Amino acid sequence: MVKPKHIKWDKLSDAEIIEYAIEGNQKAFSKLLEKYQNPIFYLLLKRVGNENDAEDLTMETFGSAFNNIKQYTNIYAFSTWLYRIAINKCIDFQRKNKNKQNINILNPENYSDFVSETLTPEEIVINTEKSKRLKNIIKTLKPRYSQVIELRYYEELSYEEIAKRLNRPIGSIKGQLYRAKELLEALKIII
C-alpha cells in the first residue's frame, strides 16, 4: 500500500489505521485510542462498578492491544478483538480482587494479619535513594512523557486534571502516560 505524506485519518478504515500502527505510527495508536476508549471504558465500568478501576483496566486493555497489535488478524473486527482483551483483563481483575477478604479486627486471631506500616530508618534511606534515581531517569525522557509521569505520580493528579493543566485531550494524556510507562519498563523500572 502506497502511504501518502499527509494522512486523512478520518477517511481511513480500522484496517488501514492498524497498518500504520503496526509500523509504529503514534498517530495511528492515538486514533484507535480516541475511537475505542469510551466504549471500552463503559464496558468495563459496567462490569467493575468503579470508575478508577475501569480507567486503569481500559489503559491496560489498550496497552496489551498495542503491544500485541502485530498479532491482530482481520478475521474479526478490531473492536471485537479489543473487547475480548478488555473482558479478559476484567476477569483477571475480578479474580484477583475476589481473593481479598474482609478481616474482623475484633477477633484476636486476626491480629497477626496487621503489620506496622512504619518504615525503618534504613528503609527510608533506601526509598529516598530509589526515588532520586527514578526522578533522574524520568528527567531523561522526552518532556511530554516526563511531564505526565510527574503530574500523575508525584502530584497525584487525575487524568482530567492533567489534561486540563497541559491543555491536551485526555486520550493523549493516557496514551503518553502509557508510552512513558513502556519506556520505563524497557529500562526495567516499574511505576
N, C-alpha and C positions, 0 to 999 in steps of 0.2 A: 504494500500500500504506500503510495506516494504521500509524504507528510507535508502539508502546506506550512509556510512560515507563520502565518497568522491564523491561529485556530479559532473557529467559531464554535465554542464549546456547547452552546445551547442547541446547535444543529446536529450534534453527534449523538449516536445511539450509545447505550451502555457498552456494547461490544467494542465500539471504536474508542471510547474513553478508556476501557480496560486495556486495550492495546498500548495506549500511551502510558498507562500506569505500569504495565509490565516493563516498559522501557525506562521506568523510574521518573517519569514526568510528575513533578509535585502538584501541578495544577490539576492533573487528572485525579490524583488522590483527593484533592480538595473538592473537586466537583462531585465525586462519588460520596464523600462525607456529607457535603451540602445536601445532596439529593435524598440520601437514605438515613441521615442521622435522626430526624424526628420520628419517622415510622419505627425505627429500631428502638429508640428511647421509649416510646409509648408502649410498644410491645413488652419491653422489659419492665416498665413501671407497672403495667397491669399484673405481671407475674410476681414481682417482688414487693410492690406496695410502698416503696421508699425511693424518693427522688435521687438522693445521693448514691444509693446502691445502683439504681437504674442508670445513672450518669456514668458511674465507674464501669459497669458492665457494658454499656454502649461503647465506651472507649476501648475496652478490652476486645470487644467484638471487632471493631474496625482495626485494631492492632493486629489481631490474628488474621483477619481477611487480607490486610495489606501486606503482612509478612508472607502470606501464602498465595498471593494473587496469581503467581505463575502456575499454581495447581488448579486454578479455576478452569473448568471446561464449559463451553457454551451449550452443553446438553440441557442444562437447566438455566432459567433466568438468573441473572446475577442476584436479584432480590431474594430469590428462593435460597440460593447458596448462603447469602448473608444472614437471612432469617434462621437458617439451620445452625450457623455458627452462634448466633445470639441465643438460641434456645439451649444449645449445649453449654454455653457459658452460664446461663441461668440455672440449669440443672446442677452444674458443678458448684455454683454458689450456694444453692439451696441445700445440697448435700453437706457442704462444709458447715453451714450455719445450723443445720438440723442437729449436729453433734454437740452444739453448745447447750448446756443445761443450766437451769436456774439453781442456785445454791441457797439452802436455808441457813442463814448465818446464825440462827438461834441454836442450831444443832452443834454441840461441841466437836463431833466427829469431823465436821467440815472446816475446822479452824486451820488445819494443815493446808487447805486449798488457798489460803490467803498468804501472799508473800509481800514483804515490805517493798514499796516502790522507791524507797530512798536509795540513792546511789552512794557507793563508797567513794572516798576521795580519789582512789585510783581510777574508778570507772568514770568519774567526772573529768579527769585529766585526759583519759583516752578518748572520750566522746568529744571533748573540746578540740583535740588534735585532729580527729577524723573530720569534724565539722569544718575546720580551717582548710584541710586538704580538699574537701569536697567543694567548698566555695571557690578555691583557686582553680579547680578543674572546670567548674561551671563558668568561670570568667573566660576560659579559653574557647567556649562555644560561641557560635555566631550570636550577635546581640539579640536577634528575635527569639532565639531559644533560651539564652541565659535570662532574659527579662521574664519570660513566662514561668520558668523554674523558680526564680527568686520570688515573684509575686504569689505563686501558688503555694510553695513550700516554706518560704521564710516569712512572708507577710500573711500567709494563710487566707488569701482572697479566694472567693468563689470564681467560677468561670465567668459569670456575668460581670462581676466587679473588675476582673482583669480585662475583659473585652471593652468595658466602658472606659477604663483608665487608658488603655492603649489605642482606643478608637478603632478597633478591628472587630470583624464578625466573630461571634462565639465559636463557630465552626473552625475558623482559622486558628483561634487560640487553642482549642482542643487538639487540632492537628499538629500545631507546633509543639505543644506540650508532649504529645505522643512521640514526635520525632526526637525531641530533646531527650526523653527517657531512653529511646532506642540508642541514641549516640552514647549516652552514659552507660547503658548496659553493654555496649560494644567495648567500652573501656573497663568492664567488669565492676561498674559502680551502680548499685541499685538504690533508687529512691523509694 
